[in-house]
Amino acid sequence: MAQTHHHDHAHDRDDHAGHSHGPGGHVHAPTSFGKAFAIGITLNTIFVVVEAVYGYASGSMALVADAGHNLSDVLGLIAAWTAAVLAKRAATPRYTYGLKGSSILAALFNAVFLLVAVGAIAWEAVLRLFNPEPVTEITVIVVATIGIVINGITALMFASGRNSDLNIRGAYLHMVADAAVSVGVVIAAVIIMFTGWLWIDAVTSLVICVLIVWGTWSLLRDSTAMSLAAVPRGIDPVAVRAYLEKCPGVAQMHDLHIWPMSTTEVALTCHLVIPSGAPGDAYLMDIAERLKRDFSIEHATIQIETDPNSACALAPEHVI
């Protein structure tokens, strides 16, 4: 029984060029969004303060709700940026993958925090629905319009990475949702201005909550799955298994595991039974390159076994 490990370092060259693969995807995107995070956090922090102040001053619950959502986005951006920095830390004897998994935790935190914020916003909106109060429509329209511009600019800065990194996708979706929500706030204020229907403000807040939940659900689902080491979306484990089983000389294959090391990197381990003997480094390098090219799996560890009759403790399907 022989064990071998191969980690294709070709992606290191890609990193120097400013590109990387996302889990289960072949889309290239800039790996560093430091400037985007800094600008997005600064603009949105300033806007949260302005929006909250004018929301309370104008009596608009919709504006206050949007401020609360923007605050959660600021915290989410901070968490995502922190995780992106930590993910670049070198491995240690205890943290053998470094802190790459922190990006998954940040995405999960972002999703959970948003849902908690939605609960608070919805509660306030329901209270306001039964006790509507006058709003200063012009103030609401002006502040919300500023929000459309700020969130739109921030979303554009994250657009190029939305298909390659769960954290970046989360930031992008939240900024787009914020811009759309601000449009809704403007529409509500205009309707109130011409009809006097004060309940429209509270209803708009509840619609905002629905939009946030809808936009956050995929982030929560994917980050939860990643935290449980599920095969990343976009990678077909059946196809990976079929490829490995058809490799030259392979009689059996077992103990296949595919999991995300971070929101941008995927690892694989498996046992290949090759009765003809250990195939050599070139054979393993070719498999690793194919896994990277065809499935975006960059970190492959393959154990070679040469006796089909030997009892590998991990061979049974029910053994993990």
TORKETOR-346974 format. One record per residue (C-alpha): x, y, z; residue in one letter. Coordinates in steps of 0.05 Angstrom, whole numbers. Layout:
N
<node east="X" north="Y" up="Z" aa="A"/>
...
This chain:
320
<node east="0" north="0" up="0" aa="M"/>
<node east="30" north="67" up="-20" aa="A"/>
<node east="6" north="137" up="-5" aa="Q"/>
<node east="22" north="197" up="-46" aa="T"/>
<node east="1" north="270" up="-45" aa="H"/>
<node east="0" north="321" up="-100" aa="H"/>
<node east="-19" north="394" up="-94" aa="H"/>
<node east="-16" north="430" up="-160" aa="D"/>
<node east="16" north="498" up="-149" aa="H"/>
<node east="-3" north="526" up="-216" aa="A"/>
<node east="-56" north="568" up="-180" aa="H"/>
<node east="-1" north="605" up="-144" aa="D"/>
<node east="19" north="634" up="-211" aa="R"/>
<node east="-53" north="653" up="-223" aa="D"/>
<node east="-55" north="690" up="-156" aa="D"/>
<node east="5" north="731" up="-176" aa="H"/>
<node east="-32" north="749" up="-239" aa="A"/>
<node east="-92" north="770" up="-197" aa="G"/>
<node east="-139" north="711" up="-213" aa="H"/>
<node east="-165" north="649" up="-178" aa="S"/>
<node east="-218" north="595" up="-185" aa="H"/>
<node east="-281" north="594" up="-144" aa="G"/>
<node east="-307" north="529" up="-115" aa="P"/>
<node east="-339" north="489" up="-170" aa="G"/>
<node east="-332" north="544" up="-222" aa="G"/>
<node east="-284" north="563" up="-277" aa="H"/>
<node east="-295" north="638" up="-273" aa="V"/>
<node east="-234" north="681" up="-261" aa="H"/>
<node east="-240" north="742" up="-217" aa="A"/>
<node east="-193" north="789" up="-180" aa="P"/>
<node east="-172" north="757" up="-114" aa="T"/>
<node east="-162" north="823" up="-76" aa="S"/>
<node east="-220" north="868" up="-61" aa="F"/>
<node east="-186" north="908" up="-6" aa="G"/>
<node east="-201" north="976" up="-38" aa="K"/>
<node east="-273" north="956" up="-53" aa="A"/>
<node east="-283" north="935" up="20" aa="F"/>
<node east="-251" north="999" up="47" aa="A"/>
<node east="-292" north="1045" up="2" aa="I"/>
<node east="-357" north="1005" up="12" aa="G"/>
<node east="-350" north="1004" up="88" aa="I"/>
<node east="-333" north="1079" up="92" aa="T"/>
<node east="-390" north="1102" up="46" aa="L"/>
<node east="-442" north="1057" up="77" aa="N"/>
<node east="-422" north="1075" up="149" aa="T"/>
<node east="-431" north="1149" up="134" aa="I"/>
<node east="-496" north="1135" up="98" aa="F"/>
<node east="-523" north="1092" up="156" aa="V"/>
<node east="-514" north="1150" up="204" aa="V"/>
<node east="-546" north="1200" up="156" aa="V"/>
<node east="-603" north="1154" up="138" aa="E"/>
<node east="-620" north="1136" up="211" aa="A"/>
<node east="-619" north="1209" up="233" aa="V"/>
<node east="-663" north="1233" up="176" aa="Y"/>
<node east="-707" north="1171" up="181" aa="G"/>
<node east="-725" north="1186" up="253" aa="Y"/>
<node east="-729" north="1261" up="240" aa="A"/>
<node east="-777" north="1251" up="181" aa="S"/>
<node east="-817" north="1196" up="215" aa="G"/>
<node east="-803" north="1145" up="160" aa="S"/>
<node east="-799" north="1073" up="186" aa="M"/>
<node east="-780" north="1051" up="116" aa="A"/>
<node east="-719" north="1096" up="118" aa="L"/>
<node east="-700" north="1071" up="188" aa="V"/>
<node east="-710" north="999" up="164" aa="A"/>
<node east="-663" north="1012" up="106" aa="D"/>
<node east="-612" north="1042" up="153" aa="A"/>
<node east="-615" north="980" up="196" aa="G"/>
<node east="-604" north="937" up="135" aa="H"/>
<node east="-545" north="980" up="113" aa="N"/>
<node east="-515" north="974" up="183" aa="L"/>
<node east="-518" north="898" up="178" aa="S"/>
<node east="-484" north="903" up="110" aa="D"/>
<node east="-428" north="945" up="140" aa="V"/>
<node east="-416" north="892" up="194" aa="L"/>
<node east="-420" north="838" up="140" aa="G"/>
<node east="-369" north="874" up="97" aa="L"/>
<node east="-323" north="881" up="157" aa="I"/>
<node east="-329" north="807" up="173" aa="A"/>
<node east="-317" north="787" up="100" aa="A"/>
<node east="-257" north="833" up="94" aa="W"/>
<node east="-228" north="806" up="159" aa="T"/>
<node east="-238" north="735" up="135" aa="A"/>
<node east="-205" north="751" up="68" aa="A"/>
<node east="-143" north="776" up="105" aa="V"/>
<node east="-142" north="717" up="153" aa="L"/>
<node east="-149" north="668" up="95" aa="A"/>
<node east="-81" north="690" up="70" aa="K"/>
<node east="-46" north="673" up="135" aa="R"/>
<node east="6" north="618" up="129" aa="A"/>
<node east="-9" north="548" up="155" aa="A"/>
<node east="16" north="527" up="224" aa="T"/>
<node east="27" north="459" up="257" aa="P"/>
<node east="-42" north="466" up="289" aa="R"/>
<node east="-79" north="502" up="233" aa="Y"/>
<node east="-53" north="460" up="176" aa="T"/>
<node east="-97" north="494" up="124" aa="Y"/>
<node east="-81" north="562" up="153" aa="G"/>
<node east="-144" north="603" up="168" aa="L"/>
<node east="-177" north="593" up="100" aa="K"/>
<node east="-241" north="568" up="132" aa="G"/>
<node east="-252" north="637" up="163" aa="S"/>
<node east="-283" north="660" up="97" aa="S"/>
<node east="-337" north="607" up="105" aa="I"/>
<node east="-351" north="629" up="176" aa="L"/>
<node east="-355" north="701" up="154" aa="A"/>
<node east="-406" north="684" up="100" aa="A"/>
<node east="-448" north="645" up="151" aa="L"/>
<node east="-443" north="702" up="201" aa="F"/>
<node east="-465" north="751" up="147" aa="N"/>
<node east="-526" north="710" up="130" aa="A"/>
<node east="-548" north="698" up="202" aa="V"/>
<node east="-537" north="770" up="222" aa="F"/>
<node east="-580" north="794" up="165" aa="L"/>
<node east="-637" north="749" up="184" aa="L"/>
<node east="-634" north="774" up="257" aa="V"/>
<node east="-636" north="845" up="231" aa="A"/>
<node east="-697" north="828" up="189" aa="V"/>
<node east="-734" north="805" up="251" aa="G"/>
<node east="-723" north="871" up="286" aa="A"/>
<node east="-743" north="911" up="225" aa="I"/>
<node east="-806" north="870" up="213" aa="A"/>
<node east="-828" north="879" up="286" aa="W"/>
<node east="-821" north="954" up="282" aa="E"/>
<node east="-857" north="956" up="216" aa="A"/>
<node east="-917" north="916" up="243" aa="V"/>
<node east="-922" north="964" up="302" aa="L"/>
<node east="-920" north="1023" up="255" aa="R"/>
<node east="-973" north="991" up="210" aa="L"/>
<node east="-1023" north="995" up="267" aa="F"/>
<node east="-999" north="1064" up="289" aa="N"/>
<node east="-979" north="1102" up="225" aa="P"/>
<node east="-945" north="1169" up="233" aa="E"/>
<node east="-934" north="1226" up="184" aa="P"/>
<node east="-869" north="1227" up="144" aa="V"/>
<node east="-830" north="1283" up="111" aa="T"/>
<node east="-834" north="1258" up="39" aa="E"/>
<node east="-781" north="1303" up="7" aa="I"/>
<node east="-729" north="1286" up="60" aa="T"/>
<node east="-743" north="1211" up="51" aa="V"/>
<node east="-737" north="1217" up="-25" aa="I"/>
<node east="-671" north="1255" up="-23" aa="V"/>
<node east="-638" north="1209" up="28" aa="V"/>
<node east="-661" north="1145" up="-6" aa="A"/>
<node east="-637" north="1171" up="-73" aa="T"/>
<node east="-568" north="1181" up="-43" aa="I"/>
<node east="-572" north="1109" up="-19" aa="G"/>
<node east="-587" north="1085" up="-90" aa="I"/>
<node east="-523" north="1118" up="-115" aa="V"/>
<node east="-478" north="1094" up="-58" aa="I"/>
<node east="-503" north="1022" up="-59" aa="N"/>
<node east="-500" north="1020" up="-135" aa="G"/>
<node east="-427" north="1043" up="-136" aa="I"/>
<node east="-409" north="992" up="-82" aa="T"/>
<node east="-444" north="936" up="-119" aa="A"/>
<node east="-406" north="951" up="-182" aa="L"/>
<node east="-340" north="945" up="-144" aa="M"/>
<node east="-357" north="873" up="-124" aa="F"/>
<node east="-391" north="853" up="-190" aa="A"/>
<node east="-329" north="820" up="-221" aa="S"/>
<node east="-321" north="771" up="-163" aa="G"/>
<node east="-394" north="751" up="-151" aa="R"/>
<node east="-387" north="684" up="-187" aa="N"/>
<node east="-321" north="662" up="-156" aa="S"/>
<node east="-326" north="676" up="-81" aa="D"/>
<node east="-385" north="666" up="-34" aa="L"/>
<node east="-364" north="726" up="9" aa="N"/>
<node east="-359" north="772" up="-52" aa="I"/>
<node east="-425" north="745" up="-78" aa="R"/>
<node east="-457" north="762" up="-11" aa="G"/>
<node east="-429" north="832" up="-12" aa="A"/>
<node east="-452" north="842" up="-84" aa="Y"/>
<node east="-523" north="816" up="-72" aa="L"/>
<node east="-532" north="857" up="-9" aa="H"/>
<node east="-510" north="921" up="-44" aa="M"/>
<node east="-556" north="907" up="-103" aa="V"/>
<node east="-613" north="892" up="-55" aa="A"/>
<node east="-599" north="956" up="-17" aa="D"/>
<node east="-603" north="996" up="-81" aa="A"/>
<node east="-669" north="963" up="-100" aa="A"/>
<node east="-696" north="974" up="-30" aa="V"/>
<node east="-678" north="1048" up="-34" aa="S"/>
<node east="-717" north="1052" up="-99" aa="V"/>
<node east="-776" north="1022" up="-61" aa="G"/>
<node east="-770" north="1074" up="-6" aa="V"/>
<node east="-771" north="1130" up="-58" aa="V"/>
<node east="-833" north="1101" up="-91" aa="I"/>
<node east="-868" north="1095" up="-23" aa="A"/>
<node east="-853" north="1168" up="-6" aa="A"/>
<node east="-879" north="1191" up="-73" aa="V"/>
<node east="-944" north="1151" up="-63" aa="I"/>
<node east="-953" north="1181" up="7" aa="I"/>
<node east="-940" north="1250" up="-21" aa="M"/>
<node east="-997" north="1245" up="-71" aa="F"/>
<node east="-1046" north="1200" up="-33" aa="T"/>
<node east="-1033" north="1212" up="41" aa="G"/>
<node east="-1034" north="1136" up="53" aa="W"/>
<node east="-988" north="1133" up="113" aa="L"/>
<node east="-993" north="1057" up="118" aa="W"/>
<node east="-953" north="1052" up="54" aa="I"/>
<node east="-889" north="1067" up="93" aa="D"/>
<node east="-899" north="1007" up="140" aa="A"/>
<node east="-919" north="961" up="82" aa="V"/>
<node east="-856" north="982" up="45" aa="T"/>
<node east="-815" north="962" up="107" aa="S"/>
<node east="-846" north="893" up="106" aa="L"/>
<node east="-832" north="886" up="32" aa="V"/>
<node east="-760" north="905" up="47" aa="I"/>
<node east="-757" north="848" up="97" aa="C"/>
<node east="-783" north="798" up="46" aa="V"/>
<node east="-731" north="822" up="-4" aa="L"/>
<node east="-675" north="815" up="47" aa="I"/>
<node east="-696" north="744" up="65" aa="V"/>
<node east="-702" north="725" up="-8" aa="W"/>
<node east="-634" north="753" up="-25" aa="G"/>
<node east="-601" north="723" up="37" aa="T"/>
<node east="-629" north="653" up="31" aa="W"/>
<node east="-579" north="627" up="-20" aa="S"/>
<node east="-522" north="657" up="21" aa="L"/>
<node east="-547" north="622" up="84" aa="L"/>
<node east="-557" north="556" up="48" aa="R"/>
<node east="-489" north="555" up="14" aa="D"/>
<node east="-449" north="580" up="75" aa="S"/>
<node east="-484" north="528" up="120" aa="T"/>
<node east="-468" north="473" up="70" aa="A"/>
<node east="-395" north="496" up="65" aa="M"/>
<node east="-388" north="498" up="141" aa="S"/>
<node east="-411" north="425" up="142" aa="L"/>
<node east="-358" north="406" up="89" aa="A"/>
<node east="-410" north="392" up="35" aa="A"/>
<node east="-388" north="386" up="-37" aa="V"/>
<node east="-389" north="457" up="-64" aa="P"/>
<node east="-445" north="476" up="-111" aa="R"/>
<node east="-422" north="470" up="-183" aa="G"/>
<node east="-381" north="408" up="-171" aa="I"/>
<node east="-415" north="342" up="-190" aa="D"/>
<node east="-388" north="288" up="-143" aa="P"/>
<node east="-417" north="234" up="-188" aa="V"/>
<node east="-377" north="261" up="-247" aa="A"/>
<node east="-314" north="265" up="-205" aa="V"/>
<node east="-323" north="193" up="-181" aa="R"/>
<node east="-335" north="170" up="-253" aa="A"/>
<node east="-271" north="204" up="-277" aa="Y"/>
<node east="-228" north="174" up="-222" aa="L"/>
<node east="-257" north="104" up="-232" aa="E"/>
<node east="-240" north="107" up="-306" aa="K"/>
<node east="-167" north="128" up="-296" aa="C"/>
<node east="-118" north="77" up="-327" aa="P"/>
<node east="-105" north="17" up="-284" aa="G"/>
<node east="-157" north="34" up="-230" aa="V"/>
<node east="-195" north="-28" up="-208" aa="A"/>
<node east="-231" north="3" up="-149" aa="Q"/>
<node east="-240" north="71" up="-117" aa="M"/>
<node east="-264" north="87" up="-47" aa="H"/>
<node east="-263" north="137" up="10" aa="D"/>
<node east="-276" north="197" up="-37" aa="L"/>
<node east="-284" north="263" up="-1" aa="H"/>
<node east="-293" north="332" up="-33" aa="I"/>
<node east="-299" north="393" up="11" aa="W"/>
<node east="-286" north="469" up="11" aa="P"/>
<node east="-224" north="493" up="48" aa="M"/>
<node east="-249" north="564" up="39" aa="S"/>
<node east="-299" north="601" up="-4" aa="T"/>
<node east="-250" north="597" up="-62" aa="T"/>
<node east="-211" north="532" up="-55" aa="E"/>
<node east="-232" north="459" up="-57" aa="V"/>
<node east="-197" north="396" up="-32" aa="A"/>
<node east="-204" north="323" up="-49" aa="L"/>
<node east="-180" north="257" up="-20" aa="T"/>
<node east="-191" north="187" up="-44" aa="C"/>
<node east="-162" north="116" up="-47" aa="H"/>
<node east="-148" north="85" up="-116" aa="L"/>
<node east="-136" north="10" up="-121" aa="V"/>
<node east="-86" north="-3" up="-177" aa="I"/>
<node east="-66" north="-78" up="-179" aa="P"/>
<node east="-10" north="-66" up="-229" aa="S"/>
<node east="29" north="-26" up="-177" aa="G"/>
<node east="44" north="46" up="-158" aa="A"/>
<node east="37" north="87" up="-223" aa="P"/>
<node east="89" north="140" up="-207" aa="G"/>
<node east="89" north="215" up="-199" aa="D"/>
<node east="72" north="234" up="-270" aa="A"/>
<node east="8" north="194" up="-266" aa="Y"/>
<node east="-14" north="229" up="-202" aa="L"/>
<node east="6" north="297" up="-229" aa="M"/>
<node east="-37" north="285" up="-290" aa="D"/>
<node east="-97" north="267" up="-247" aa="I"/>
<node east="-86" north="329" up="-204" aa="A"/>
<node east="-83" north="373" up="-265" aa="E"/>
<node east="-146" north="343" up="-294" aa="R"/>
<node east="-183" north="352" up="-228" aa="L"/>
<node east="-162" north="425" up="-227" aa="K"/>
<node east="-178" north="438" up="-300" aa="R"/>
<node east="-244" north="401" up="-305" aa="D"/>
<node east="-272" north="407" up="-235" aa="F"/>
<node east="-235" north="466" up="-203" aa="S"/>
<node east="-207" north="420" up="-148" aa="I"/>
<node east="-138" north="448" up="-134" aa="E"/>
<node east="-116" north="408" up="-73" aa="H"/>
<node east="-118" north="333" up="-87" aa="A"/>
<node east="-90" north="278" up="-42" aa="T"/>
<node east="-93" north="208" up="-70" aa="I"/>
<node east="-75" north="144" up="-35" aa="Q"/>
<node east="-53" north="85" up="-79" aa="I"/>
<node east="-69" north="14" up="-58" aa="E"/>
<node east="-42" north="-45" up="-100" aa="T"/>
<node east="-77" north="-106" up="-71" aa="D"/>
<node east="-153" north="-110" up="-85" aa="P"/>
<node east="-159" north="-164" up="-33" aa="N"/>
<node east="-128" north="-123" up="24" aa="S"/>
<node east="-180" north="-100" up="74" aa="A"/>
<node east="-177" north="-24" up="75" aa="C"/>
<node east="-214" north="-1" up="137" aa="A"/>
<node east="-243" north="58" up="97" aa="L"/>
<node east="-268" north="18" up="38" aa="A"/>
<node east="-340" north="5" up="60" aa="P"/>
<node east="-388" north="60" up="35" aa="E"/>
<node east="-418" north="70" up="104" aa="H"/>
<node east="-350" north="86" up="136" aa="V"/>
<node east="-330" north="159" up="138" aa="I"/>
